């Protein structure tokens, strides 16, 4: 596959941005990579690991003459970082992101960019509970999905390039309206994270010593509670309406489960269990 971008600036060289740089380099999709971030120790790790060629703690300097700016910062910072970088990017450069919330990011970044620049929202649905450049690895995206959310500042050429970038590192790419993306991800990502964080909090309030007896079910359920608090605070607040709707419906389902147990209603409890079990067994093993 031919090179897509000659110079890439990654704002936020963590698990996602760092893994993309490693994978895209290996596939020959990008040339020079410049890192930007707030923590020099993390950027030094990125340079030492070959994720970036060089770095700067100044956003505008890091973005100088780049033909792709990848925003891998907390979602609330996306607009401000795009604004800080815009005047030094190569004319006609493409701006994209990796955020788990799309509608507010698309609105903020499009409002921050001057004429002549295109923005293509993207969300690679891949990750671990670990963060930082030290956690990056090139195989992260293999076989997972990436959702593109083109907006009014997207061009067909820019969308095609961003699609080729994510496909080139092993992802299956879909396109979706930003608002629909946020509704879907509230259920399949944001709600599970809320449950994980809340489960750990509930255990701490009940008796933290019980954790030593936890088996794989508890560990699997709460694995993502080790994720970045800063990042997930932004995600929950930026997608508050959809997250609230998902949590409300989840609470209703959990309450129905609680009522069946409290009433000793084996028939109702079994019905709920069998319905969930049958649905879960139908899902593709690749998504389990």
C-alpha positions, 0 to 999 in steps of 0.5 A: 500500500502506498504511503498516505501521509509524509509527516504525522503529528500525534497529539497525545502519544498514548496507547492508541496514538502510539500503537497507530504510529507503530502499526502504520510505520510497519505497514509503510503508511506514514513517514515521519512521526512527531509527538506532542504531549504534556509529559516529557517523560512519556514523550521520551519513552515514545522516542526511545521505543521508535514510536516518534522520530522527535517531539515537542511540548509546544503544540504548534511546533509539533504540528509544523508542516504535518499533513496529518494531525491525529488528536489522541488527547482527552476529548474535551481538549480536542478543539483547543489542541486543533486550534493551537496546531492549525496555523502551522500545519501543511496547507490542506492537511487532514485532521482526525481523532480517536475519541470515544465520543464523536458529536461534540468533538466533531463540532468543536474541532470543525469550529476550531479549524480555518478554511482549507483544512478537513476533519474526519472523526474516527473511533478505533474500538480497541484498547486495554486498561493500560495507558501511555507510550509504554503500553503501545503495541502494533497489533492492537487494532488487528481484527477490530472495528473503527468507526468514521464519523464524517462531518461537514468539513470532511472531503471524500479524499480525506475520508478515503485516506483515513479509511485506508489508514485504519484498514492498513493497520488491520481494522474493519471500518464503518461510517456512522453519523456522529450522533448515532455513534454516541448512542451506540457507544454509550451502550457497548463501551461507556455503560460497561465502563460505568458498571466496572467503576461502580462495581469497584466503588461498591465493593470498596464501600462494602468491604474492600478485603473481599477482593482477595477472594475474587475469581475471573468473573470479578476480574473480567467485569472490573478490568476496565476500572483500571483505565484513565480516570481523566479520560473516562470523566471526559467521555462520560460528561461529553456523552452525558445524555446517551450515557444517562439513558443507557444507565437508566435502562440498565438500572431498570433491568437490574431492578427487575433482576433484584425483584425476581430474586427478592420474590423467590420467583424462579420462573421469572429469574430463569426467563431473564437468565435464559434470554440473556444467555441465548443472546450472548451465545449468538454473538460472534466469538470475535466480539467476545 
